[in-house]
Amino acid sequence: MRRVRDVIRMKAAGLPSREIARRMGAAPSTVRLTIRRFEAAGLSWPLPDGLTDAALEARLFAKTGNGNRQGHRRIAEPDWAAVHRELKRKHVTLSILWEEYIGAEPGGYRYSRFCELYRAWEGRLSVTMRQAHAAGDKLFVDYAGDGVPVVVDRLTGERRTAQIFVAVLGASSFTYAQATWTQGLADWISAHVGTLAAIDGVPALLVPDNTKVAVIKASLYDPQINRTYAEMAAHY
């Protein structure tokens, strides 16, 4: 609902939908849908004092007399919570999930509408965690994705997969990336050396995402860190 309030506030200030979408990091269709719901609910900006988020949501998504939501088409509605969970899995996209949905519901929403409705549903989710970072405090490190194919022999076309090491400073979001042939300890240490040379400094903390080469046993209070990796951190 905070995002809804921001959208309506900017709309009342005269900003076009595309500019609002750019500022909010949302799709223009999602912004237009939010504005339509707001107008259909008979609301105006500024909102009445004391109108809680729960009351605002009830007004925006109020049910009509026949039990259907305003503007709701009589089409099988996807389980948006399940869609949201599936999107967190590797290689899963909205396109894949829509194909599964339309296969089970041939008369369902077209792809563009499916995406628009999901983005609108997603926009109502509350922020679950916000982190504040001090300059020079934390450096987040990990390998990204499944690697990148590299041609190692132009004559035969032989390819080899390079692993992409990524390091990001928490406060500035300064990002360093380095390709290595493996995710082994030697390449892992080498990538860290390259990172620290690039940022020309050493952060207070290195934060690996439980990658096996660095963390032998994950624990919130007493993790077991690879000895060589720990020695490298102590050295710097």
C-alpha positions as CSV (number, residue, x, y, z in Angstrom):
1,M,0.0,0.0,0.0
2,R,3.0,2.3,0.5
3,R,3.7,2.0,-3.2
4,V,0.1,2.6,-4.1
5,R,0.2,5.9,-2.0
6,D,3.4,6.9,-3.8
7,V,1.9,6.3,-7.2
8,I,-1.3,8.3,-6.5
9,R,0.7,11.1,-4.9
10,M,2.8,11.5,-8.0
11,K,-0.2,11.2,-10.3
12,A,-1.9,14.0,-8.3
13,A,1.2,16.0,-8.8
14,G,0.7,15.8,-12.6
15,L,3.4,13.2,-13.5
16,P,2.6,10.9,-16.5
17,S,2.3,7.2,-15.9
18,R,5.5,6.3,-17.6
19,E,7.5,8.7,-15.5
20,I,5.8,7.3,-12.3
21,A,6.7,3.8,-13.5
22,R,10.3,4.8,-14.1
23,R,10.6,6.3,-10.6
24,M,8.9,3.4,-8.9
25,G,10.8,0.7,-10.9
26,A,7.5,-0.7,-12.0
27,A,5.8,-1.5,-15.4
28,P,3.7,1.3,-16.8
29,S,0.8,-1.1,-17.1
30,T,1.0,-1.7,-13.3
31,V,0.9,2.0,-12.6
32,R,-2.1,2.5,-14.9
33,L,-3.9,-0.4,-13.2
34,T,-3.3,1.1,-9.8
35,I,-4.7,4.4,-10.9
36,R,-7.8,2.8,-12.5
37,R,-8.5,0.9,-9.2
38,F,-8.0,4.1,-7.2
39,E,-10.4,6.1,-9.4
40,A,-13.0,3.2,-9.5
41,A,-12.9,3.2,-5.7
42,G,-14.1,6.8,-5.7
43,L,-11.0,8.0,-3.8
44,S,-9.0,11.3,-4.3
45,W,-5.7,12.7,-3.2
46,P,-4.9,13.6,-0.5
47,L,-6.4,10.5,1.2
48,P,-8.6,11.0,4.3
49,D,-6.7,11.2,7.6
50,G,-6.7,8.0,9.4
51,L,-7.2,5.8,6.3
52,T,-5.1,2.7,7.2
53,D,-3.3,0.5,4.6
54,A,-5.8,-2.3,5.4
55,A,-8.7,0.1,4.8
56,L,-7.2,1.4,1.6
57,E,-6.6,-2.1,0.3
58,A,-10.2,-3.0,1.1
59,R,-11.4,0.0,-0.9
60,L,-9.2,-0.8,-3.9
61,F,-10.0,-4.4,-4.0
62,A,-13.6,-4.3,-2.8
63,K,-15.9,-7.1,-3.9
64,T,-19.0,-6.4,-6.0
65,G,-22.4,-7.7,-5.1
66,N,-22.0,-10.9,-7.1
67,G,-18.8,-11.8,-5.2
68,N,-16.4,-10.8,-7.9
69,R,-13.8,-8.1,-7.6
70,Q,-14.3,-4.9,-9.5
71,G,-13.0,-5.4,-13.0
72,H,-12.4,-9.1,-12.4
73,R,-12.8,-11.2,-15.5
74,R,-14.4,-14.6,-15.1
75,I,-11.2,-16.4,-15.9
76,A,-9.4,-18.9,-13.7
77,E,-7.1,-16.8,-11.6
78,P,-3.5,-18.1,-11.2
79,D,-2.2,-18.7,-7.7
80,W,0.0,-15.7,-7.5
81,A,1.7,-16.7,-4.3
82,A,2.8,-20.0,-6.0
83,V,4.0,-18.1,-9.1
84,H,6.0,-15.8,-6.8
85,R,7.6,-18.8,-5.1
86,E,8.4,-20.5,-8.4
87,L,10.2,-17.4,-9.7
88,K,12.8,-17.8,-7.0
89,R,13.9,-21.1,-8.5
90,K,16.9,-21.1,-10.9
91,H,16.0,-20.6,-14.6
92,V,12.3,-20.1,-13.9
93,T,10.7,-17.2,-15.8
94,L,7.2,-15.7,-16.0
95,S,7.1,-16.9,-19.6
96,I,7.6,-20.5,-18.5
97,L,5.0,-20.2,-15.7
98,W,2.5,-18.6,-18.1
99,E,3.0,-21.5,-20.5
100,E,2.2,-24.0,-17.7
101,Y,-0.8,-21.9,-16.6
102,I,-2.3,-21.6,-20.1
103,G,-1.7,-25.3,-20.7
104,A,-3.9,-26.1,-17.8
105,E,-6.3,-23.2,-18.5
106,P,-6.6,-22.7,-22.3
107,G,-9.1,-19.9,-21.8
108,G,-6.9,-18.1,-19.3
109,Y,-5.1,-14.7,-19.4
110,R,-2.9,-13.9,-22.4
111,Y,0.8,-13.5,-21.5
112,S,0.8,-9.7,-21.3
113,R,-2.2,-9.6,-19.0
114,F,-0.7,-12.4,-16.9
115,C,2.4,-10.4,-16.4
116,E,0.5,-7.2,-15.7
117,L,-1.6,-8.9,-13.0
118,Y,1.4,-10.6,-11.4
119,R,3.2,-7.3,-11.2
120,A,0.2,-5.7,-9.6
121,W,0.0,-8.5,-7.1
122,E,3.7,-8.3,-6.4
123,G,3.5,-4.5,-5.9
124,R,1.2,-5.1,-2.9
125,L,3.9,-7.2,-1.1
126,S,5.4,-5.4,1.9
127,V,9.2,-5.0,2.1
128,T,10.5,-7.8,4.3
129,M,14.0,-6.6,5.0
130,R,16.0,-3.4,4.6
131,Q,19.8,-3.3,5.2
132,A,21.9,-0.3,5.9
133,H,25.6,-0.5,5.0
134,A,28.4,1.6,6.3
135,A,31.2,2.6,3.9
136,G,34.0,0.1,3.8
137,D,32.1,-2.3,6.1
138,K,31.1,-5.3,4.1
139,L,32.1,-6.9,0.8
140,F,29.7,-9.5,-0.5
141,V,31.3,-12.2,-2.6
142,D,29.9,-15.2,-4.6
143,Y,29.9,-16.9,-8.0
144,A,27.1,-15.9,-10.3
145,G,24.9,-18.1,-12.4
146,D,25.9,-21.3,-14.3
147,G,29.0,-19.8,-15.9
148,V,29.8,-18.4,-19.4
149,P,30.8,-20.6,-22.4
150,V,34.2,-19.6,-23.8
151,V,35.7,-20.8,-27.1
152,V,39.1,-22.1,-26.3
153,D,40.0,-23.5,-29.8
154,R,38.8,-21.5,-32.8
155,L,39.6,-24.3,-35.2
156,T,37.7,-27.1,-33.5
157,G,35.1,-24.8,-31.8
158,E,35.9,-26.4,-28.4
159,R,34.2,-24.6,-25.6
160,R,34.9,-24.4,-21.9
161,T,32.7,-22.9,-19.2
162,A,34.2,-20.0,-17.2
163,Q,32.9,-19.3,-13.7
164,I,32.1,-15.6,-12.9
165,F,33.2,-14.4,-9.5
166,V,31.3,-11.2,-8.3
167,A,32.1,-9.0,-5.4
168,V,30.0,-6.0,-4.3
169,L,30.6,-3.4,-1.7
170,G,27.5,-2.9,0.4
171,A,27.5,0.8,0.8
172,S,28.5,2.0,-2.7
173,S,27.4,-1.1,-4.7
174,F,30.8,-0.9,-6.4
175,T,31.0,-4.2,-8.3
176,Y,34.0,-6.3,-9.4
177,A,33.8,-9.3,-11.6
178,Q,36.4,-11.8,-12.6
179,A,36.2,-15.0,-14.8
180,T,37.9,-18.1,-13.5
181,W,38.0,-21.6,-14.9
182,T,36.9,-23.3,-11.7
183,Q,35.2,-22.5,-8.4
184,G,38.1,-24.2,-6.6
185,L,40.0,-22.7,-3.7
186,A,42.9,-21.4,-5.8
187,D,40.7,-19.5,-8.1
188,W,38.5,-18.3,-5.3
189,I,41.5,-16.8,-3.4
190,S,42.9,-15.4,-6.7
191,A,39.6,-13.6,-7.4
192,H,39.7,-12.1,-3.9
193,V,43.2,-10.8,-4.5
194,G,42.0,-9.2,-7.7
195,T,39.0,-7.7,-5.9
196,L,41.1,-6.1,-3.1
197,A,43.5,-4.7,-5.7
198,A,40.6,-3.2,-7.7
199,I,39.0,-1.5,-4.7
200,D,42.5,-0.5,-3.4
201,G,41.5,-1.4,0.1
202,V,40.2,-4.0,2.5
203,P,36.7,-4.1,4.0
204,A,36.0,-4.9,7.6
205,L,34.1,-8.0,6.6
206,L,34.0,-10.5,3.8
207,V,30.5,-12.0,3.3
208,P,30.4,-15.2,1.2
209,D,27.0,-16.7,0.4
210,N,27.8,-20.0,2.0
211,T,29.7,-21.2,-1.1
212,K,31.3,-24.6,-0.3
213,V,34.8,-23.5,-1.1
214,A,34.6,-20.9,1.7
215,V,32.1,-22.2,4.3
216,I,32.6,-25.8,5.4
217,K,29.6,-25.7,7.8
218,A,27.1,-22.9,7.7
219,S,25.9,-21.6,11.1
220,L,24.3,-18.3,12.3
221,Y,26.6,-18.2,15.3
222,D,29.6,-20.4,14.7
223,P,30.3,-21.1,11.0
224,Q,33.3,-23.3,10.0
225,I,35.4,-21.4,7.5
226,N,37.9,-23.0,5.1
227,R,41.3,-22.6,6.9
228,T,43.1,-21.2,3.8
229,Y,40.3,-18.7,3.2
230,A,40.4,-17.6,6.8
231,E,44.2,-17.2,6.7
232,M,43.8,-15.0,3.6
233,A,41.3,-12.8,5.3
234,A,43.6,-12.5,8.4
235,H,46.6,-11.7,6.2
236,Y,44.8,-8.7,4.6
